[in-house]
Amino acid sequence: MALGRGPVAGARLIGLWLACAAPVPPAALPHPQTVPADRGHVLLHRSGPVFQAPREDGPRGRLGVARSPDFPAEIWPARVLGVQSGWLQVQAVAAAQAAVHWADPPPVLQALGLTVWVPEDAALAVVTRPVIQSWLDGSTIALGPGTPLSGSTALVRAGDATLSVVAHPELDERGFGYEPGGLTPARAPVGWLGVDPALAFGTVGGVPLTRVPRAGRSRPVTRIPLEEQATDGTHHWGILGSRTARVRTLLDHARVREGRGWGHVAARPEPAAAYDGWWRVAAGTPVSWPDASPAGRVAEPVRWDVAPVPTGDLLCTWWQDLVGSHEAAGITARWSAHASVLAETGLRICFPAEAVGYSPSSP
């Protein structure tokens, strides 16, 4: 894939790894010529807007995180479908394919199969081919394609935590597009690292591991799973990480705990209550923009709680925040909390009228 900013490479990582109530559809927006792209991928930040078409003044939506990239762990993977003069046409990776990417796709964006546009410079810097670096103290990093980079650090997922580790990929090992490597199965932890406020639990290349904040989490993770442990009697090491990266860190052994570990008790969200009943679409339902041009195809059942508005043969609804959650009934979106009732802004998406079902407000 040519994004104009760096190489794209793919390889298997070695054993270390997204209503207006008009009675008639509006006129179609002009669609500039789109150049099909190779099937490459990019990582995008959730605070960035997504657009219906490659134009700044067109309809746009967001993924519910109205924060700046000061929260670098809030990332989603997308497949690039085309390029157009400084824009990328993207689609969130399928949920079934997420395990080979650094992060999971946003539930609703993925479930709708929505194809959207983002500015080309929204793509984050990533590792484009496997990278291994080692230090004299025995610490090592193994980074696979699609691992996000920020200056001289890489982001590594470890359990529910995200860590920042020192990394210095060569220029030809970093870029803005990637092909994912092979699947690295998750391993049962052999122990746990306890994280204190000083984050004094290990170093890589002489640099302390740093836990990265995640938007919306008021109680940070306090345990990090270890996949392996080793010692020479004086120094202690542990391997941690998941998906696209693994790290062999020099440990503060006093932080290692046995057994299942521990953490803050997280409150489980209650099943969503409907604003005024549920409207539903099933997998396979085509999605369109108000001008009837294709926007995607539903990949998983989706339900929402604000009545869509007839527009020709379609039922359409405004949607500014493309947020939602996984529930037993499928992907639930509380549209009543978003632009559907606040203002007629954002993205307006439509479904064939006969494909939309309704049920009362019981979960």
C-alpha positions in Angstrom: 0.0 0.0 0.0 1.4 3.4 -0.9 0.4 6.0 1.6 3.2 8.4 0.6 4.9 8.1 3.9 6.9 5.0 4.4 7.0 1.3 3.5 4.5 -1.4 4.1 5.7 -4.9 4.9 4.3 -8.0 6.4 5.9 -11.0 8.0 5.2 -13.5 10.7 6.5 -12.4 14.1 8.9 -14.9 15.5 8.0 -16.9 18.5 8.6 -14.1 21.0 3.8 -12.1 19.1 -13.5 1.1 13.6 -32.2 13.3 10.5 -33.0 15.2 9.1 -36.6 14.1 8.3 -36.5 14.9 4.6 -39.2 13.0 2.6 -36.9 12.7 -0.4 -33.2 11.7 -0.5 -30.9 14.7 -1.0 -28.7 15.1 -4.0 -25.6 13.0 -4.0 -22.3 14.6 -2.8 -19.7 14.7 -5.5 -17.3 11.8 -5.1 -13.8 12.5 -6.4 -12.0 9.7 -8.2 -10.7 7.2 -5.7 -7.6 5.2 -6.4 -7.9 1.7 -5.1 -5.1 0.9 -2.6 -3.3 -2.3 -1.8 -4.9 -4.1 1.1 -2.7 -2.4 3.7 -3.7 -1.2 7.2 -3.2 1.8 9.4 -3.7 2.6 13.1 -5.8 5.7 13.9 -6.5 7.6 17.1 -10.1 7.5 18.4 -10.1 11.3 19.0 -9.9 11.9 15.2 -13.0 12.5 13.2 -14.2 10.2 10.4 -15.8 11.7 7.3 -18.5 10.6 4.8 -16.4 11.8 1.9 -12.9 13.2 1.4 -13.8 16.8 2.1 -13.3 18.8 5.3 -16.7 20.6 5.0 -18.7 17.4 4.6 -20.5 15.3 7.2 -18.3 13.9 9.9 -18.6 11.7 13.0 -16.4 10.7 15.9 -15.7 7.6 18.0 -16.8 9.0 21.3 -13.4 10.0 22.6 -13.4 13.8 22.6 -9.8 13.9 23.8 -6.4 14.7 22.3 -3.8 12.1 21.4 -2.4 12.7 24.9 -4.0 9.3 25.4 -2.0 7.2 22.9 -3.5 3.9 24.0 -6.9 4.9 22.4 -6.1 3.4 19.0 -8.1 1.5 16.4 -7.0 -0.5 13.3 -8.4 0.1 9.9 -8.0 -1.5 6.4 -7.2 1.0 3.7 -9.6 0.6 0.7 -8.5 3.6 -1.4 -6.6 6.9 -1.5 -7.7 10.3 -2.8 -5.5 13.4 -2.7 -4.4 13.5 0.9 -7.3 11.2 2.1 -7.6 7.6 3.0 -10.8 5.5 2.6 -10.8 3.1 5.4 -12.9 0.4 7.1 -12.5 -0.9 10.6 -10.9 -4.4 10.6 -13.3 -7.3 11.2 -13.7 -8.4 14.8 -12.6 -11.9 13.7 -9.3 -10.6 12.4 -8.5 -8.3 15.3 -6.2 -10.7 17.2 -3.3 -10.0 14.7 -3.6 -6.2 15.2 -2.5 -4.1 18.2 -6.0 -3.1 19.1 -9.7 -4.1 18.7 -11.9 -2.2 16.2 -14.6 0.2 17.7 -17.7 -2.0 18.2 -20.3 0.0 16.3 -18.1 1.2 13.4 -17.0 -2.4 12.9 -20.5 -3.9 13.3 -22.0 -1.4 10.7 -19.2 -2.3 8.3 -19.1 1.5 7.6 -16.6 2.8 5.0 -15.4 6.3 5.9 -12.6 8.7 5.0 -9.8 10.1 7.2 -7.0 12.6 6.4 -3.9 10.8 5.3 -1.9 12.4 8.1 -4.1 10.8 10.7 -2.3 7.5 10.3 0.0 6.8 13.3 3.6 5.8 13.0 4.1 2.0 13.3 6.6 -0.7 13.0 6.4 -2.1 9.4 8.4 -5.3 9.8 9.7 -7.4 12.7 12.2 -5.6 14.9 14.3 -7.2 17.7 16.6 -5.2 19.9 18.6 -6.4 22.9 20.7 -4.8 25.6 23.6 -6.0 27.7 21.4 -6.3 30.8 19.5 -9.1 29.1 16.4 -7.0 28.3 15.0 -7.4 24.8 12.1 -6.1 22.7 10.4 -8.0 19.8 8.1 -5.8 17.9 5.8 -7.0 15.1 4.2 -5.0 12.2 1.5 -2.6 13.4 3.1 -1.9 16.8 2.6 1.9 17.4 5.6 4.2 17.8 6.0 7.5 19.5 9.4 9.0 19.1 11.9 6.7 20.8 9.2 4.5 22.4 6.8 1.7 21.4 3.5 0.9 22.9 3.1 -2.7 24.2 -0.1 -4.3 25.4 0.2 -6.5 28.5 -3.0 -7.9 29.8 -5.3 -4.9 30.3 -2.4 -2.5 30.6 -0.5 -0.5 27.9 3.2 0.1 28.5 5.7 2.4 26.8 9.1 0.8 26.2 12.3 2.2 24.7 12.6 1.3 21.0 14.8 2.5 18.1 13.6 0.9 14.8 15.6 1.8 11.7 14.1 4.2 9.1 13.2 1.3 6.9 11.5 -0.5 9.8 9.0 2.3 10.5 6.2 3.9 8.5 2.5 4.7 8.5 1.0 1.6 6.9 1.5 -2.1 7.6 0.5 -5.7 6.9 -0.2 -7.6 10.1 2.1 -10.5 11.1 1.0 -14.0 12.2 -1.2 -14.8 15.2 0.6 -15.2 18.5 -1.5 -17.3 20.9 -2.1 -15.8 24.4 -0.3 -17.7 27.2 -1.5 -18.3 30.7 0.5 -16.1 33.1 3.1 -17.7 35.3 3.0 -14.7 37.7 2.0 -11.1 38.0 3.7 -7.8 38.4 2.2 -5.4 41.0 2.2 -1.8 39.8 2.7 0.8 42.4 2.3 4.6 41.9 6.0 5.0 41.1 5.7 2.3 38.4 8.9 0.7 39.8 8.5 -2.7 38.4 11.0 -3.2 35.6 13.3 -1.7 33.0 14.1 -2.2 29.3 17.4 -1.0 28.0 18.0 0.8 31.4 14.8 2.8 30.9 11.8 2.3 33.3 8.6 0.8 32.0 5.9 3.4 31.9 2.2 2.6 32.1 0.2 4.6 29.4 -3.1 6.3 30.4 -6.3 5.2 28.7 -9.2 7.6 28.3 -12.2 6.9 30.4 -10.4 4.7 33.0 -10.6 6.3 36.4 -9.0 3.2 38.0 -5.8 2.1 36.2 -4.7 -1.5 35.9 -2.6 -2.6 38.9 -1.4 -6.0 37.7 0.5 -7.0 34.6 0.7 -10.7 33.6 4.1 -12.4 33.1 4.4 -15.0 30.4 7.8 -16.3 31.6 10.3 -15.7 34.3 14.0 -16.4 34.6 16.9 -15.6 37.0 20.6 -16.0 37.3 20.5 -15.7 41.0 21.2 -11.9 40.9 19.1 -10.6 38.1 15.5 -11.4 37.4 13.7 -11.2 34.0 10.2 -11.6 32.8 8.5 -11.7 29.4 5.4 -9.7 29.0 3.3 -8.4 26.1 0.6 -9.6 23.7 -0.5 -9.5 20.1 2.1 -7.5 18.2 4.9 -7.2 20.7 6.8 -9.0 23.5 9.3 -7.5 26.0 11.9 -9.3 28.1 12.3 -6.8 31.0 14.7 -6.7 33.9 12.4 -7.0 36.9 12.2 -5.7 40.4 11.6 -9.1 41.8 9.9 -7.7 44.9 7.0 -6.7 42.5 6.4 -10.3 41.3 3.3 -12.0 42.7 2.2 -15.6 42.4 -1.3 -16.9 41.7 -4.2 -15.2 39.8 -3.1 -11.7 40.6 -5.3 -8.8 41.7 -6.6 -5.4 40.7 -9.3 -2.9 41.3 -12.8 -4.3 41.2 -14.4 -3.0 38.0 -18.1 -2.3 38.0 -19.9 -4.2 35.3 -22.1 -2.1 33.2 -25.8 -2.8 33.4 -27.6 -3.8 30.2 -28.5 -0.7 28.3 -32.1 0.6 28.8 -33.8 1.9 25.7 -34.9 5.5 25.3 -38.2 4.5 23.6 -37.8 0.9 22.4 -35.1 -0.7 20.2 -34.7 -0.4 16.5 -32.6 -3.2 15.0 -30.8 -4.3 11.9 -29.4 -7.8 11.2 -26.1 -8.8 9.9 -26.0 -8.5 6.1 -28.1 -5.4 6.0 -26.8 -2.8 3.5 -25.9 0.6 4.9 -26.1 3.8 2.8 -25.7 7.5 3.0 -28.8 9.7 2.6 -28.1 10.1 -1.1 -28.4 6.3 -1.4 -24.7 5.8 -2.2 -23.2 2.7 -0.5 -21.7 3.2 3.0 -21.1 -0.4 4.1 -22.8 -3.7 5.1 -23.8 -4.7 8.7 -21.4 -7.3 10.0 -23.1 -8.0 13.4 -26.6 -7.3 14.8 -26.9 -3.6 15.9 -29.7 -2.0 17.9 -30.3 1.6 18.9 -33.0 3.6 20.8 -34.1 6.6 18.7 -36.7 6.2 15.9 -35.1 6.5 12.4 -36.7 9.0 10.0 -38.2 7.9 6.6 -36.2 9.3 3.6 -37.5 7.9 0.4 -37.2 4.1 0.6 -34.7 4.4 3.5 -34.9 4.9 7.2 -32.1 7.3 8.3 -30.8 8.6 11.6 -28.1 11.1 12.6 -25.2 9.8 14.4 -22.3 11.9 15.7 -20.7 9.6 18.2 -20.0 6.2 16.7 -19.9 4.5 20.2 -21.5 1.4 21.6 -20.9 -1.8 23.5 -21.0 -5.5 23.1 -24.1 -7.1 24.7 -25.9 -10.4 24.5 -28.3 -8.9 21.9 -25.4 -7.7 19.7 -23.9 -4.3 19.5 -25.9 -1.7 21.5 -25.7 2.0 20.7 -27.4 4.5 22.9 -28.2 7.0 20.2 -30.4 9.0 22.6 -27.3 10.1 24.3 -25.7 11.4 21.1 -26.5 13.6 18.2 -29.8 11.9 17.4 -31.5 14.1 20.0 -29.0 16.8 20.6 -28.7 18.2 17.1 -28.9 17.3 13.4 -25.1 17.0 13.0 -22.6 14.3 12.4 -23.0 11.4 10.1 -26.5 10.4 8.8 -26.7 6.7 8.0 -29.6 4.8 6.4 -31.0 1.3 6.0 -33.6 -0.2 3.8 -36.9 0.4 5.5 -37.9 -3.2 5.4 -34.7 -4.3 7.1 -35.3 -2.3 10.3 -37.1 -4.0 13.1 -38.6 -2.6 16.3 -39.2 -4.1 19.7 -40.3 -2.5 23.1 -37.8 -1.1 25.6 -37.0 -4.3 27.5 -33.3 -5.2 27.3 
